[in-house]
Amino acid sequence: MSWFNWAIKHNIKVIGETPTYASIKLTAGKCFPAAFTSISNDHLDGEANIVFSDALGNTGLATDKVYAAVYNADTGLWGFPAAEVARSAAAFAVPIVSSAEDVLHAYLFTARYSGAVVSQVSDSQYNTCVCT
């Protein structure tokens, strides 16, 4: 299934309505998710600082990779970290252009690899903050 088809299938219930950022899913799966602990942004440093739990639950591994995406609703710009981090890192700094009072929407998901192939993903996690 293509990513586009997957996105429509998992988000169809919010299409035609005014969706909330929290209702949008980027991924869905059985891998234990890296849950947000906090997200903050000082617009002067140009980064969203994401802290997440390194808890493993019953299906997580410390070596699972965590990915992030941050959307600035005021500018329409996306920010992505330079690379994924291991679950054990428990933090990201995501470059994002922002001004004071901009609203940022952030998503995290976890992936497990078997060699070079993704074998499991987690449900995407959502959080938001207002830039200071």
TABELBEL-V265763 format. One record per helix or strand. SS is the DSSP state (H for helix, E for strand). FROM is the first residue (numbers start at 0). TO is the last residue. If there is no record, write none. Layout:
ss: {SS & SS}
from: {FROM & FROM}
to: {TO & TO}
This chain:
ss: {H & H & E & E & E & E & E & H & E & E & E & E}
from: {2 & 20 & 35 & 46 & 64 & 76 & 84 & 86 & 90 & 102 & 116 & 124}
to: {13 & 22 & 41 & 51 & 71 & 78 & 85 & 88 & 94 & 113 & 120 & 129}
